[in-house]
Amino acid sequence: MLHRKNTALVIVGHGSTLNPDSSIPTHAHADTIRQMGIFDEVVCAFWKEEPGMREVLRTVDSPEVYVVPNFISEGYFTQDVIPRELGLSGKTTELLRQRVHYCAPVGIHPSMTRLLLKRAEEVAPGIPREESSLVIVGHGTGFNENSTKAIKDQVALIREMNCGFREVLDAYMEEPPLVADWVSLTTAPNVIVVPFFIADGLHSYQDIPVLLGIEKEPTAAASQVGVFRRNPFNLHGRQLFFSSSIGTEALMAEVILDQVAAFDAENSPAALRAPAKLGLPEMLQQWLAGGTGRIGQVTVQQTDCGFLLRHHGEEAAENLAEYHEAEDAREIARYDDAGEFRPLKTAPTLKRGWQLNVPDIAALQLALEFLYPSAVANWLRYSTGEAKAPALRETLGYQTGIYRVTGLIRDPEAAQLTADVCGAGCQRRVLWDLNGIGPWNTLPPERQTADAPAREIPLLCINPCQILVGGARTVVKKRMKAEADAAAHQNAEG
């Protein structure tokens, strides 16, 4: 691809509040594409991590935006959640300052076939294909046929290509044919299992190894264990080769670009609009001109060589670990001082003992985005009136699927939940209220205003995050269960 001037790429993933490995492939593919220089901006957004989907379009300056879902199949998330959260109304949506093109998910692109074959060759090098069974594993739910369609399509394509495998099969965790039955499903002495997932999440590094018989019980995160590096496994008189998820393949970056090219080929987007400056780099430059600024737990200082970032309070500290790439900020923010995963980057737990030098304003913008996703953009968009804070009831009112019940949360429950989730555990200033009629009495007033000291970028919470929405679901489900149990007990006594 040639350089696309005034154009941004947004890669949307699922993410996780529990698994530190879930978002790694999406970030890695974004890094690869960013280095190619095809787009002016390449950013990520997630359902369960930061930056959230409702915030990500604020973070890009480009007037033209391509959105590619880093999902395996079409279904609930790609057809309902992502368009809703991004405010999209079709394949191309004209927003206030941007035109957004919504591409198909990566997992359904035909080029996924070569990645599957490459992964099979890498995991079982030198093993004759005619003596091997290839098993492509998915989740399977029985509720949505699209959850298995992408896998069935790939199996059919590989069979038609006559790639030499004795057999090519699809198998699933929760519906037949079950991956746990791999011994009876396959006939070859060598069995190659490739999980058709985007990341090495709970399924690929915990559930599937147990179902295969590799592990007796779920293990730690994939990055902390060697389950993918102990091939082959000798089980039931066979050699079993187990691969990491297909989404971790480095060439997935090319599939993302393939989906952008496919969108253009199918939809023939009009010529780019005139560039529209949204102002993020200029605002940062003005903020730091001739001095030092603060955002969250980070102090930023302009130097002769660029910009220096440190943990606030360690400006004069010595023997700090040195970092020099904007992407290093992502790893700095991933774990706290105790080595615990930080799914919420605005938690007051940023680790100490580091300093990051970046050369220019573009690198600073990227580094701050990794440290505090969407924070700079939220500040600018809110201060200029472009971003409005909806009431919590409004946010819960458009939830679908398993989150639809969140609309049933009661006012006292919502107030307590906000205190628990948004109180000491997060540094953001909560600008949304319950019904649009007043502040929270469970949060201090200074936590409900955008006002901040001079030279400080406040961390603003313009939209209730997915952690809060998930918490609302837990609260409602717990109450409904308690009410049902009480009713059943009363009926039993009566």
Number of C-alpha atoms within 10 A of each C-alpha: 11 8 11 15 16 19 23 23 28 23 23 26 28 19 23 18 16 15 18 20 19 23 24 17 23 28 20 17 25 21 16 16 20 16 11 12 15 18 21 16 23 24 24 25 28 24 22 22 24 26 25 25 26 20 24 23 25 23 23 24 23 22 23 24 24 20 27 24 27 29 23 25 24 22 15 14 16 21 12 14 17 21 18 17 16 18 16 18 13 11 14 16 17 15 13 8 17 21 19 26 22 25 21 22 23 27 27 20 18 16 17 21 17 13 18 23 14 14 21 23 15 11 20 22 9 8 13 13 20 14 15 24 24 25 25 24 24 27 20 21 15 12 7 12 13 17 19 23 16 20 25 16 15 25 20 13 15 20 16 9 8 11 14 15 16 20 22 22 22 24 25 23 18 14 14 14 16 18 26 19 14 19 16 8 17 18 15 19 15 25 27 24 28 24 26 27 22 26 28 26 22 19 18 27 26 20 16 24 21 17 17 18 13 16 15 11 11 14 16 12 19 21 12 9 11 12 20 18 12 10 15 17 17 12 12 10 10 15 18 24 22 27 23 24 24 26 26 19 18 14 17 24 21 16 22 26 17 18 25 21 14 15 19 14 10 8 12 9 11 7 7 13 11 9 15 13 13 19 14 20 16 11 14 18 16 10 17 17 12 11 12 17 19 21 19 21 19 21 19 23 19 21 14 7 10 14 19 21 24 22 21 16 11 15 15 8 12 10 8 14 10 12 17 14 16 22 19 15 23 20 11 20 20 19 18 16 12 8 9 11 17 20 20 22 23 23 19 16 19 20 16 18 15 18 23 22 23 22 17 13 17 14 18 25 19 22 22 21 22 24 25 24 26 25 27 23 25 25 20 20 19 17 13 9 8 12 17 14 17 17 20 20 19 14 18 20 15 13 17 15 9 9 16 13 19 25 20 17 20 12 12 9 14 23 17 16 19 22 17 16 14 23 19 12 14 18 21 23 22 26 21 25 21 18 13 13 9 10 17 20 10 14 19 13 12 11 19 18 17 19 14 11 8 9 13 17 21 21 24 26 26 24 20 22 23 17 17 17 19 14 18 24 21 16 19 19 16 12 14 14 11 12 12 12 12 12 12 12 11 10 9 8 7 6
